[in-house]
Amino acid sequence: MRNEKMMSAREYLSQAMYIDQRINSKLEQVMKLRETAAKVTATLSDMPRPESPKCQSMEETIVKIVDLENEINRDIDRLVDLKAEARRTIARLENPEQQLILELRYLCFKQWSAIMGEMGISETSVYRIHGEALKNIVVPEKWE
């Protein structure tokens, strides 16, 4: 039972990291779509022309960019809400060292080596404190 709780606490806290990674992935996709759109050149003329595949392709690319940007905005809203909720959950821990490790890992998305260096503790200690913190986290009911 205790191990299941630990996994659900880790999964709960990891949500923000995964959303952040998805946002970054989508931002990269938007950048690539913008590069593609910039490659399409328009010829200015007052003569009517039949609609070309390039124009349709440009329109489709712009629609994809707008759709992806809307998804990014929704993801950012979700990330902000989730981080605020996780911050409140972490703040309920009594041990400030446990709080700090969870904040650095799950809210600041720091690597273990950076956390060890910042806190001045060993690898064994950081993992032990992290494990204890996960056992003490009470996952909000709405997540379970």
C-alpha positions, 0 to 999 in steps of 0.5 A: 500500500505504501509503495502505491501511495509513493508512486501516485505522489510521484506521478502527481508531482511529475505532471507539471514536468510532462506538461512543460516538456509538451509545451516545449515540444509544441513551441519547437513545432510552431517554430518549424511551421513558421520556418516552413511558412517563411519559405513560401514566397508570394508574387505580387501581381494585379492579374488574377491567378488560379489558386495554387497549391502553394497558397493552400499549403500556406493557409494550411500551415497558418491554421496549424500554427494557430491551432498549435498556439491555442493548444500551447496556451491551454497547456500553459494555463494547466501548468500554472494551475497544476504548479500552484496546486503542487506548491500548496501540497508540498507546503503541507509537509512539515520538513523544510528539507523535504519541501525544498527537494520536491520544489526543486525537482517537481516545480523547478524541474532540476536534475538530481545532480543540481539539487545535490549541489544546491543543497550540499548533500550526497546522492544517497541523502537526496534520494532518501529525503525524496523518498520520505517526502513522497511517503508524506505527500497527501495527493489531493482527492480530485487527482486520485 
